[in-house]
């Protein structure tokens, strides 16, 4: 037995209590023997204060009988297991105790064998009840997560661009309902670090549990007014509050919330306000306004609150000059890797963006331009373009997560691919074995948060070297290998109809459905939904 079970004995005879105390080594058998009670009243008091798991009670005691004790406690708490203790002449009391809820009885004088047998029965009962309770909690938690995810998807559609007519009709219907309930609204978008980055620190929760925890904290702080809170499923590091609360009250609440959410996420959180809007048809405009405000702020994750009027006159500087653009174009055309790296790492100083106080928009504009140059090579083949497109998706995620180190790592991989870095010479057996261990780890943990820097740290090998040796040994880019492995597993799951596509994305390692869908299409040529429909008609 791994658990310890608390046992309370209740009997008005001193020698019976002492005999049971010393009948065997209780602790050695995983029991905690509590100080016995001398009568029914004392037993009732001890049950309320010491919370035993098992009560062994004499059926015939003064003040409160064992039967009355069992009746009283079981009416309030059916998790305590009772064992009746009686003499040969107390059969009627025993029968009443069993009817009241005792699981069994033992006769005086008590023997070690009889006591252990009935205790074993009690432990089996408790363990079964605890297991059932755990299963019930798991089921409730799954239902809570499933319900929350479904609501998040529905609300996210309100502000996401979609061309599907059926979905547009559903959105219009929902907007009409909200219009009737709210007297205008303000939107606040809470930007966290990307979930995978938080989960590297928060080992105690899953992504679903983390999302619920963040939404619950936001909800807990809204004491009045009409509101709804949801996780924006098209961008996993955004949580959205829509409320009719006045800006002054909302601002005070959000100042506390960014501090609370920092404790949960272990990273700074930014709250971005929209202006006040009257019609719910402006939900998408409100969201776009918060995005524009965020792009105007300095590129760093800060615990702060941003308002659109603070950045109305902000100018975005072009951080790549026309001359540098020409040089980058020449570098990719001529295959001059060193020139490209010098311009990117030394002249443009992209990775000094925080120190040089670049705005979010300036970093994004620069990253997008560099990424485009690397993919605009005439001689590039379809496989290499797929690798570069996949890395570009990862680059966007690192950008949104304010992870400059990860951005640099991904750009270095893109440069390796675009400039056809020469194959690493024959690897030592030790390096080959390390790469094969990395490959095996990916095969077994494809659904986990896998990224180059993390893998290089885990296997104690420099990240760019790991990327090159993995490709040399396995024959495929490391990050593309991870994507292909995930898509292979997703294809198997999509062949059935019992799981929705968002859940499948989570199961194979993507907490961002839209990102999963883009990767799936690039690898298979079909969206996940199209692939499922094709398989159903096959």
N, C-alpha and C positions, 0 to 999 in steps of 0.2 A: 504494500500500500504506500503510495507516494504522498497522499494527503494525511494531515493529522486531524482526528475527530475528537471533539470535546464531549466528555461524558459526565453527566451529573447523576449521582445516586441520591434517592430520597427514601429514607426509612427511619421510623421512630425508635428502632432498636440499635443501641450503640455498637453491640458486638457484630451485628450484620454489616453496619457501615465500615467498621474496622476490618472485617474479614474481606470485604470487597476491595478495600483500599490495598491490601497486601496480597491478594490472591495470585497476582503475577505482575511482571514489570510492564505497566501500561504503556510507558513511553517507547519501550522496545517493540511494541505491537502497533505503533503509530497512533496511540490515544493520549489525550491529555485528561488526567483524572482531576476533576474540579472538586473543591471542598464540598463534601456531602451535605444535604439538607436534612434537618431533624424532624420535619413535619411538612404537611402539604402547603401551608402558608409560606414557610421559608423556601420551599421548592419553587413556588410560583414567583417569589421575589428574585431568586437566583436565576430563573429562566429569563426574566426580563433584563437582568443586569449582566449576566455572564454568557448568554446566547449559546447554550450547548447544542450540539448536533444530535446527541442521543441522551435520553432520560430513562434511567432504570428506576422505577417507582414501586414502592410497596402499595398494594391495592387497598389496604385497610389501615389508614393513618388518622390521627385526630385532626380536628379543625377542618381540613380539606382532604377528602379521600383521594386515593390514586385515580379512581374513575372520574371524579369531579375535576381533578387536575388535568387529566387528558382531555376531557370535554372542553374545558375553559381555554386551554392553549391551542388545541386543534381548530377551534372556531376562529382564531386570529392568525395562526401560523401553522400551515400544514407541512412545513419543511422539516420540523423536528420529529425524530423517530422515537416512539415510546416502546419500552419493554416492561411488561408487568412482572412484579415480584410478589410471590404469595406462598402461604403455607398450604398443607394438604386440605385443610378444612375451609379454604376460602374460594371454592370453585365458582360460586355465584358472583363474587367480586371479580374473578378472572374473566368470566364470560362477559360481564358488563364492561370491563376494561378493553377487551377485544372489540366489542361492539363500538366503543367510543373511539377506537382508532389505534390501539396498540398492535404492533405487528406480530408479537409473540409473547410467551411468558416463560419464566423459569421458577422452579420450586426451591424453597429453602429446605435444607441448607444447600447453598449454591456450590457447585463443583466447577473447577477450572474449565473442564471440557464443555459442560453445558453453557457456561458463560461465553466462551470463545465462539461456540457454534451460533448462538443467537446474536452476538456482536457482528459476526461475519455476515449474517443475514441483514442486519441493520446497515452495515457498510455498503452492501450490494444495492440496497434500496436507495441510500443517499447518493451513491455514485450514479445510479440510473437517473435519478431525479435531476442531478446536476448536469449530466450529459444532455438530458432532454431540454433543460433550461438553456444550456449553451446553444443547442441547435435552434431553439425558438428565437434566441437573440440574433443568431446568424441570419435566420430567415427574415426577421424584422429589419435587420440592417440592410440586407440585399434589396428588400422591397423599398426601403427608404432611399437607397442609392438609385435604384431603377426609376422611382418616381421623380426624384430630384433631377436626374439626367434627362428624362423625358420633358420636364418643364423647362429646363435650360435650353434644350433644342428648340422647343416651340417659341420661347421668348427671343432666342437668338435670331430666329427667322424674321422677327419684326424689323430688325435693323440690317439684315444681310441682303445684299443684292441677289435676287433669284429670277430666273426666266421661266420657271415652271408655273403655268397658269393655275393649276390646282392649289399650289402653295400660296400664290399671290391672293387667291380668293380667300383662303383660310386666314392669311395675314390681315386682309381688309376687315374680315369679320371680327377678329380679335381687337383690332384698333377701334372699331365701333364700340365694343364692350368697354374698353378702357376709357374711351371718351366720355361715357355716361357716368363713370365713377369718379374721375379726377377733374379738378378745376385747374387745369394746366399742370405742367410738370417741369422739374429740373432733373437732368441726368448727371450722375457722378460715376466716372469710370475709375476703378481702383486698379492700378497697374502694379503687379507683383513681378518678381523674377519668374522666368519660365518654370513651370511645375517640375520638370525633370531636374532642374538646378536645385530647387527647394528640397526635393526628395533625396538628393545626394546627402543633404544635411539631416533631414527628418527621416530617420530609419524606422520610426515607430508607427508610420501611417502609410496607407496606400494612396494613390492619386485620388481615388473616389472619396476616401475619408478626409483627405486634405481639402478637397473642394467643398465638401459638406461643412467642415469646420470653419472655413473662411466665410462661407455664406451665412452660417449661423451667427458668427460674431458680428457681422454687419447688421443682421436682423435684430440681434439683441440690443443694439444701440438706438434703434428707431422706436421711440416710445409713443409717438402720436403721428397723426396724418395718414394719408393713404400712400402705399408704396409697394414695390415688388423688387426682389433681388434675384439675380441669376448670374451664372457663369457663362461667359460668352464663348460658345463652343467653337467658333471659327478663329479664336485667338486665345490660347489657353492661359495666358497670363493676365487676363482682364476679367474683372467682376463688376457688374453693372447694377447700380441702384437708380431707380426711377421713383420720384416722390413729388408730392404736391407741397412739401414743407417749405417754409420761407428760407431764403438764402442765409440769413443771419443764424437761425437755429441749426440749419444743416451744416454750416461752416464749423460751428462749435463741436458738433457731433463728429465731423470728419477729422478734426484735429486730434481728437482722442482715438478715433478708429485707426489712423495710420500708425499710431504708436502700438496699439494692440495687435494689429496685423503684422507688424514687424516682429513681434515676439513669436507669433505663430509660424511665420515664413522664414525667419532668420535672416531676412533681407529687408532693405528699405522699401517702402511702399509709397507710391505717388497717387494722390486723388485729384482727378481732373474734372472740373465743373463745366457744364454747358450753361448757356443763358436760359432764362425762363421761357418756355414755349406754351402756347395755348392748345394747339391741336395735336393729337397723337399721330397724325400723318407726318409730323415733323420729327418723329423719333430718329429716323435715319440722319436727318440734318443735324440733330443734336449730337449724335454719335460722331459724325464727321467733324463737327466743331471741336469736340474734345480731342480728336486725333490731330487736327491742325494745331491746337494749343500745345499738345505734347511734343509735336515736331519742332515747335519753336523754342522749347526749353533747352538748357545746356545738356549735353549728352552725358548724363550720369544718373545712377539710380539714387534718388534722394527721398528722404521722408518729408514730403512737402505737399502743399495744396496749390493747384494752378487754376487760374480763372481766365476765360477767353479775352477779357478786356485788358489783361496784363501784357498781351503779346500782339495787339492789333497792328502795331507799327514795326514789327520785327522784320529785319532784312536778312535773307539767307545768302551767305557768301558762297561763291563758287570756289571750292577748294582745289580743283584741278584746273590749271591754266590751259589756254588754247595750245600753247607750245608743248606742255606736258602731254596733252591729248594726242598731238601729232607724234610725239616720241613713243608713247605707248602703242599707238597704231603701227608705227614702224617696227617696234620691238616684236610684236606678234607676227607681223608679215615676214620679217627676216629670221624669226626664230631666235632672237637675241634675248635669252633668258636673263642674263646679268643686267642688261639695260633696263628691262622691265622691273626687276627687283630694286635696282638703285632708285628709279623714279618713285616707286611705290613706298619703299621703306625709308628712304633718306630725304627725298625732295618733298613729296606730298605730306609725309609725316602723319599718315592716317592713324597710326597707333599711339600718337601723342595727343589724340583728339580730346581726351579729358583734361590733360594738363593745359592744353591750348584753348580750352573753353569753347570747343565747337558746339553747335546746336545739334539736336537729334536729326533735323532735316539735312544738315550739312554732312553728317556722317553717313546717313542713308543714301544721299545723292552720290557721294564718293564711292561707297561700297557697290552700289548698283552699277556705276560707270565701269569700275574695275572688273566686276563680274561679267559685264557685257563684253568688254574688250577680250577677256580670256575665252569667251565662247564664240567670238566672231573670227574664227580662223578658217580660211577657205579649205585647207586640206584636212580638216577634222572629220573623222568618220562617225557613224551613227552611235557606235558603242561608246566612244570617248565623249561624245556630246551628251549621252545619257548620264555618264559619270559626272560630267561638269554640271549638268542641270541638277542632279541629285545633291551635289556639294553646294550649289547655289541656294537650294532650299534650306540646307543646314546653316548656311551663312545668314540667311534672313532670320532664322530662329536665334542665332547667337547675337545678331544685331538687336532684335527685340528684347533679348535678355540682358543687354548691357554687358556682354561678356567679350571684352576686347581680346583677351588671350585666346579664346576659342575662335574668334574671327580671324586672327592671325594664323592659327593652326590650319583652318579650313582654306584660307587663301593660299597658303604654302602648298597644300595638296592640289589645289586647282592649278597653280603654276606648274607643279610637277607633271600633271596630266596634260596641260595645254602645250607645254614645251617639250613633251616626249623625253623626259629625263632618261638618260641611258640606263639600261638594266644594271642593277647592282651585280657585281661579280659574284662568282660562286660563293654561296654562304657556308660558313662553318656549320658543322653538325649541331652545335649548341644553339646557334641562332635559328636554324631550321626547326629544331625541336620547340623553341620558344614560340615561333610563329604558328606551329601546328597546335600548341597549347592555346594560343589566342583564338585560333579557328575553332577548336573544340569548345572553348568557353562560349563563343558566340553561338555555336550550334545549340548549346544547352540553355543559353540564357538570352536568346534573341528578343524576348519580350521585355527585358529589363532596359534601364537607361544606359545605352551603350554609346560612347563617343570616344574619339581618338585619344584625347588627353587623358581621360579616365582609364582607358585600356593600357596606355603607355605607363601610367603610374602603377597600375596593378601588376604589370609584368616587368616593371623596372627597365624600360627601354625607351630611349628618346623618341618623341612622337613622330617627327618627320622620318626618322630611320625606320620606325615600325611600319609606317605607311608604305615606304619603298620596298622593304624586305617582304612585307606581306604580299604585295603585288607580284614580286619576283618569285616567291615560293608558291603561292596559291594560284597566281595567274589572273587575279582580279583585284581592283581597288578595294580597300578594306571597307569603306563606308558603303560602297555599292553592294559588296557582299552581304553586309548586314541588311540592307534594303531588300535584296533579292530573297534572302532567307525569310524575312518577315512576310513578303508578298506570297511566297510559296505556302506558308502556313495559312495566310488569309484566304488564299484560293480554296484550300481544303474546307475551311469553315464556311465559305460562301456557297458551297455546294448544297448545304442544308438551309432551311428557312426558319429554324428555331431561334437564331440569334440576329439582332439587328446590326446593321453595318457599323454603327458607332461603337457598339460593344466589341465587335470583332477588331476594330482599329485599336482599342485599348488592350485587348488580349494579345495582340502581336507586337505591342510596344509603342503605339502612337497615341498620345493623349490629345492630339489635334486632328480632328476628323478631316478637315479640308487638306491638311498637309498629307495625310495618309492617302486620300483620294488622288492627289496630284502625283505622288510617287507611284501608286498602283497603276495609274494611266500611263505614265512614262515607261514603265517596265513591261506592261501587258498590252498597251494600246487601247485598253478599255477602262471605263470607270468601274469601281466595285459593283455598282448597281447594274451596269450593263453586263458585266461578267456573270453576275448571279442570274440575270434573266436569260442569258445565252445558255448557261448550264441547265436551267430548268426546262428549256425547250430541246435540249440535246437528246 
